Amino acid sequence: MSKRLVIIGAGGHGKVIADIALKNGYTDIVFIDDNSKGECMGFPIVGTTSDVEKLNDGNTEFVIGIGNNATRKRLAEQFDVNWTTLIHPSAQIAVNVSVGKGTVVMAGAVINVCSSVGDHCIINTCAVVEHDNVIGDYVHISPGVKLSGTVSVGRATWIGTGASVINNISICDDVIIGVGSVVVRDVNRKGTYYGIIS
């Protein structure tokens, strides 16, 4: 692949994105990071977020390698660049699925028929997004999460590792669902929820 890929964020999440990029044929990969210098995964860290516009040459694609929803949202809204979508080759994306710009789908994830995933989301390792789900922008679906059919997840919501959501549930914007939680009713107010949410 001839285009350069700039990954914003040289931490653990950025490393996983670099691996996905390699598996998608990218060879010219660089990082930028406000707190690190040198290399990440053997790729150079070429600057900080203040260098984004300088690197935006028309033949460069960008992706945000930061797990924090608020930071990802701030950066996505700050820069007008060519945001790319990355999907791991082992992910299963069904027909009639839409995946927004800047979104990353990790290894082993499943997104089933007639679902939509917004911009700058993370569908993390082995997460399951069943049929007819609607996932808002800047959402993080953590590893091993299971969303049953016809679930709606609002913008900038974070669903913790291993959580489960039954079918026909709506979760509003700016919610955190704790690790291993089970959601069996709608969540209509932003906040942090954990355990059996009934």
N, C-alpha and C positions, 0 to 999 in steps of 0.2 A: 504494500500500500504506500503510495507516494506522499500522502499528506502527513504533516507533522501533527502529533497529538501532544497537547499541553495538559497535564494533570495538575489541578490546583489542590495542593495539600499532599505532603510527603510523609504522612503517617501510615498506620496500618491499613486503613480503608483505601488510601491511595495505592498502596502496594498491591492489594487485591485487584484494583482497577487496572493497574499496569499488566498484571497477568492476563486479565480478560482481553486487554488491548492486543497483547502479543498473540493470543489465540485467535484474534480477529484479523491478523495480518499486518498490524502496525509494526513498523521497524524504527521509525524516527519518533521516539518518545522522550519527552523532557518533563521535569517537575518544576513548579514554582511553589515556594513556601515562605511564609513570613517569619518562621522561627528556626529553619534549618538551612544548612549549606552543604555543599559537597555532592554526594550522590544518594540515590534511593533505588534499591533493586538493580544497581549497576547503571542507572540512567542519571544524567546530570541534573542537579537543581540549578536552574539558570537564572533565578531571580526571585522576586517577591510579587505580591499582587499589584504593586505599583508598576510592574513591567507588563501587565496584561495587554494594554493597548499597543505597546511596542512590538509585542509578539504576534499581534493580530494582523497578519499580512495577506489574508485572503486565501491562503493555501494551508491554513492551520485550523485544526479543530480543538475544542476545549471540552473538558469535563471536570466536575468538581469532585475531588476525592476526599470529602469531609463528611463524616456521619451526622454531625449535629445539624438538625433541620433548620434552625434559625440562621446559622452561619451560611448554610447552603443557599437559603432564600436570599440573604443579604447579598451574597456574591453574584447570584444569578440575576438579581435586579440591578446590580451595579454596573455590569459589563454587557455590552452589546456585541457579542462575538458569535461564532459558529459553534453552538453547543451540539455535541454529538451524543448519540444514544449507543450504549454498549450492552450487548447481550452475550452471555457466556454460551459457547457452543453446546453445552450439556443442558441448558435450560430448555423447557418445553413450552413453546408459545403456540396456542391453538389458533384456529381460524377466527376471523372477525374480532381480533384483539388489536387495540391501539396502545402504543407505548410512546409517551411524550419525549420531547427533546431533553437531553441532559440526564435522562434516567439510565440507571445501571441495573441490569438483571444478572444476579450471581449464579454460580454453579448449582445445578440441580433444582433450580426454582421452576415452578409450574404456574403458568397463567392460562386459565381455561377460557372456553369460548365466550364471546360477546362481552368480555371485560375491557375496561379502559383504565389506563394508568397515566397519571398526569406528568407534568414536567419536573425534572430534577428529583425524581423519587429514587429510593433504593428498595429493590426487591431482593432481599438478602438470601444467603445460601440455604437451599432446600425449603424455602418458603412456598406455601401453596395459596394461590389466589384462585378461587373456584369461579364457576360460570357467573356471568352478569354482575361482576363486582365493578364498582366505580371508586377509583383511588385518586384522591385530589393531589394537587401539586405539593411538592416538598415533603411527602410522606416517607417514612422509613418503616418498612415491614421487615422485622429482624429475622435472624436465622431460625428456621423451624416453625415459624408462625403458620397457622392454618386458618384461613378465612373461608367459611362455607359459602354457599351460593347466595347471590343477591345481597352482598354486604356493601355498604357505602362508608368510605373512610374520608373524613374531612381533611382540608389542607393542613400541612405541617404537623400532623399527628404521628406519634411514634408508638408502634406496637412492639412490645418487648419480646425477647427470645422465648420461643416455645409457647406463646399465648395462642388461644383458640377462640374463634368467634363463630357462634352458630349462625344459621342462615337468616336472611331478612332483617339484619341488624344495621342500624345507622349510628355512626360515631361522628361527632361534630369536629370542627377544626380545633387545633391546638390542644390535643389530648395526649396524655401518656398512659399507656396500658402496661402495667408491670409485667415482669418476667413470669411466665407460666400461668398467667391469669386466664380466666374463662369468662367470656362476655356472653351473657344470655338475655340482655335487655339493651335497648337503645341508650346511648350516652349523649345527652343533650347539652351538657355544660362542660366547658373546658376545665381541665384539671388533671390530676394524677389519680389513677384507679388501679387497684390490685386485688388479687384473690378472685373469688367468684363474684362477678359483677351482675347481680340479679335484682 
